[in-house]
Amino acid sequence: MRGTLINVATVLAGTGLGLLLGGRLPERLRRTVMDVLGLFTVVLGLSNALDAFGEELAAAVGRAAVLIVLGSLLLGAVVGELLDLEAALERLGDRLRRAVRRGAADGPDQGGGRFVEGFVVASLVFCVGPLTVLGSLQDGLTGDFQLLAIKSLLDGFASLAFASALGIGVGFSALSVLVVQGGIALAAGALEGVITDPMIAAMTAAGGVLVLAIGLRLLDIRQVRVANLLPALVLAPLAVALWPA
């Protein structure tokens, strides 16, 4: 859990610094910073998504690797839309916003939509991706939090940029990090010997597509309902596990 706690601390620290600097940064600079984060997120997601064509996954399921990842995303989208996970995450963000407003008046940049968008986008960016899963598994199984330390550094800078543009809602994504990464780390002992490298590769490939979608969202190209695709992160490794040897 140490890696997760470090990650939570860097998100909070980055958010605090971003809020301090936000009012002093010109709007065009904040927009450019968001564009850079969006572009980097697209590249990172594309790189991870290409695992669907990687040797590790192909060795386990052959040419069906791409179909497994695609099928998991499509079925995951159906499940996610039926459950409407995106709306649930937005409702959580809205409840947090109302709790904050009861404690203190919102600043000029803390409108309801901005708060919720900051919470949702930051939660998805910080909790979807291979470093989240691999780092949490490694932390839980061996106590080695090196991967999460690297992720923490990246998330700290990202939260600074997000908070300067989207406000305090970004800081509350630390709760998502704590729940998701902490949960994976605590469950890692039970998963030891069950999660295989090809299963992780499938999860990484599906996660890469979700990260790519987040990048499109940050760039205001398409507001993909990324949270409704989250079931694919479970379905992809499950499909590999059930694939006949």
C-alpha positions in Angstrom: 0.0 0.0 0.0 3.0 2.4 0.4 3.1 3.0 -3.3 -0.6 4.0 -3.4 -0.2 6.3 -0.4 2.7 8.0 -2.2 0.6 8.4 -5.3 -2.3 9.9 -3.3 0.2 12.4 -1.7 1.6 13.5 -5.1 -1.9 14.0 -6.5 -2.9 16.2 -3.6 0.4 18.1 -3.7 0.2 18.7 -7.4 -3.4 19.8 -7.1 -2.5 22.3 -4.3 0.3 23.8 -6.4 -2.0 23.9 -9.5 -4.6 25.8 -7.5 -2.1 28.3 -6.3 -0.7 28.8 -9.8 -4.0 28.6 -11.7 -5.1 32.1 -11.2 -1.7 33.4 -12.2 -1.5 31.5 -15.5 -3.0 33.0 -18.6 -5.9 31.1 -20.1 -3.9 30.4 -23.3 -1.1 28.9 -21.3 -3.5 26.6 -19.4 -5.1 25.6 -22.7 -1.7 24.8 -24.2 -0.7 22.7 -21.1 -4.0 20.7 -21.5 -3.3 20.2 -25.2 0.2 18.8 -24.3 -1.3 16.5 -21.7 -3.9 15.4 -24.2 -1.4 14.7 -26.9 0.9 12.8 -24.5 -2.1 10.8 -23.3 -3.0 9.8 -26.9 0.6 8.7 -27.6 0.7 6.7 -24.3 -2.7 5.1 -25.0 -1.7 4.2 -28.6 1.5 2.6 -27.3 -0.3 0.5 -24.8 -3.1 -0.5 -27.2 -0.5 -1.9 -29.6 0.0 -4.7 -27.0 -2.9 -6.3 -28.8 -0.4 -7.1 -31.6 2.4 -8.0 -29.2 4.2 -11.4 -29.1 3.1 -12.2 -25.5 -0.6 -12.1 -26.2 -0.2 -13.6 -29.6 1.7 -16.6 -28.2 -1.3 -17.3 -25.9 -4.2 -16.9 -28.2 -2.7 -16.6 -31.7 -4.3 -14.3 -34.2 -7.4 -14.0 -32.0 -5.6 -11.4 -29.9 -7.0 -8.4 -31.7 -10.5 -9.9 -31.7 -10.3 -10.6 -28.0 -9.4 -7.1 -27.2 -12.0 -5.6 -29.6 -14.7 -8.0 -28.4 -13.9 -7.1 -24.8 -14.2 -3.4 -25.6 -17.5 -3.9 -27.4 -19.0 -6.1 -24.7 -17.5 -3.9 -22.0 -19.2 -0.9 -23.7 -22.6 -2.7 -23.6 -22.2 -3.6 -19.9 -20.9 -0.1 -19.1 -23.7 1.6 -20.9 -26.3 -0.6 -19.2 -24.8 0.2 -15.8 -24.1 3.8 -16.9 -20.8 3.9 -15.0 -20.0 7.4 -16.4 -23.2 8.8 -14.9 -22.4 7.1 -11.6 -18.9 8.7 -11.5 -20.4 12.1 -12.4 -22.9 11.8 -9.6 -20.2 10.9 -7.2 -18.2 14.0 -8.4 -21.4 16.1 -8.0 -21.9 14.9 -4.4 -18.3 15.7 -3.6 -18.7 19.2 -5.1 -21.8 19.8 -3.0 -19.9 18.7 0.1 -17.1 21.1 -0.7 -19.6 23.9 -1.3 -21.1 23.3 2.1 -17.7 23.6 3.7 -16.5 26.7 1.8 -17.7 28.9 -1.0 -16.5 28.0 -4.5 -13.9 30.1 -6.2 -14.5 31.6 -9.6 -13.2 28.5 -11.3 -15.1 26.0 -9.2 -18.4 25.8 -11.1 -20.3 22.5 -10.9 -19.5 21.3 -14.4 -15.8 22.2 -14.0 -15.6 20.4 -10.6 -17.2 17.2 -11.9 -15.1 17.3 -15.1 -11.9 17.7 -13.1 -12.8 14.8 -10.8 -14.0 12.5 -13.6 -11.1 13.2 -16.0 -8.4 13.0 -13.4 -9.8 9.8 -11.9 -9.8 8.2 -15.3 -6.3 9.4 -16.2 -4.9 8.3 -12.8 -6.7 5.0 -12.5 -6.8 3.6 -16.1 -3.5 2.2 -17.5 -0.9 -0.4 -17.1 1.1 1.4 -14.4 -2.0 1.4 -12.2 -2.5 -2.4 -12.5 1.1 -3.6 -12.8 2.3 -1.2 -10.1 -0.4 -2.1 -7.7 0.1 -5.8 -8.2 3.8 -5.5 -7.7 3.3 -3.4 -4.6 0.8 -5.9 -3.1 2.7 -9.1 -4.0 6.3 -8.1 -3.3 6.2 -4.7 -1.5 8.2 -3.2 -4.4 6.5 0.2 -5.2 9.0 1.4 -7.8 6.5 1.4 -10.6 4.0 3.3 -8.5 6.7 5.8 -7.5 7.2 6.5 -11.2 3.5 6.8 -11.7 3.3 9.1 -8.7 5.7 11.5 -10.2 3.8 11.6 -13.5 0.5 12.0 -11.7 1.9 14.8 -9.6 2.8 16.9 -12.6 -0.5 16.0 -14.4 -2.6 16.9 -11.4 -0.8 20.3 -11.3 -1.7 21.0 -14.9 -5.2 19.6 -14.5 -5.9 21.6 -11.3 -4.7 24.9 -12.8 -7.3 24.4 -15.6 -10.1 22.4 -14.0 -9.9 23.3 -10.3 -10.2 21.5 -7.0 -12.2 18.6 -8.4 -8.9 17.1 -9.5 -7.8 16.8 -5.9 -10.7 14.5 -5.1 -9.5 12.0 -7.7 -7.0 11.0 -4.9 -10.0 9.1 -3.4 -10.3 7.2 -6.7 -6.6 6.4 -6.7 -6.8 5.2 -3.0 -9.8 2.9 -3.7 -8.6 1.5 -7.1 -4.9 1.0 -6.5 -5.3 0.2 -2.8 -8.0 -2.4 -3.7 -5.8 -4.0 -6.3 -2.8 -4.1 -4.0 -4.8 -5.7 -1.1 -6.3 -8.2 -3.5 -2.9 -9.1 -5.1 -2.3 -11.9 -2.6 -5.4 -13.7 -3.7 -4.5 -13.2 -7.4 -1.0 -14.6 -7.1 -0.6 -17.5 -9.5 -3.9 -16.6 -11.2 -2.9 -13.5 -13.3 -0.6 -14.5 -16.2 1.5 -12.3 -18.4 -0.8 -12.8 -21.4 -3.8 -11.7 -19.2 -1.9 -8.6 -18.2 -1.0 -7.9 -21.8 -4.7 -8.1 -22.8 -5.7 -5.8 -19.9 -2.9 -3.4 -21.0 -4.1 -3.4 -24.6 -7.7 -2.7 -23.6 -6.6 -0.1 -21.1 -4.5 1.6 -23.8 -7.6 2.1 -25.9 -9.3 3.7 -22.9 -6.3 6.0 -22.3 -6.4 6.9 -26.0 -10.1 7.9 -25.5 -9.1 10.0 -22.5 -6.6 11.8 -24.7 -9.3 12.6 -27.3 -11.5 13.9 -24.5 -8.7 16.2 -23.2 -8.2 17.5 -26.7 -11.9 18.2 -27.0 -12.0 16.1 -30.1 -14.7 13.6 -28.8 -16.2 13.3 -25.4 -16.0 9.5 -25.2 -17.8 8.0 -22.2 -14.6 6.3 -21.0 -16.0 5.1 -17.7 -18.6 3.1 -19.6 -15.7 1.2 -21.2 -14.1 0.1 -17.9 -15.7 -3.4 -17.8 -13.4 -4.2 -20.7 -10.4 -4.2 -18.3 -12.0 -7.2 -16.6 -13.3 -8.9 -19.7 -10.1 -8.9 -21.7 -8.0 -10.9 -19.2 -11.0 -13.1 -18.5 -11.3 -13.9 -22.2 -7.6 -14.9 -22.3 -8.0 -17.1 -19.2 -11.0 -18.9 -20.8 -9.3 -19.3 -24.2 -8.7 -22.9 -25.0 -5.0 -23.8 -24.8 
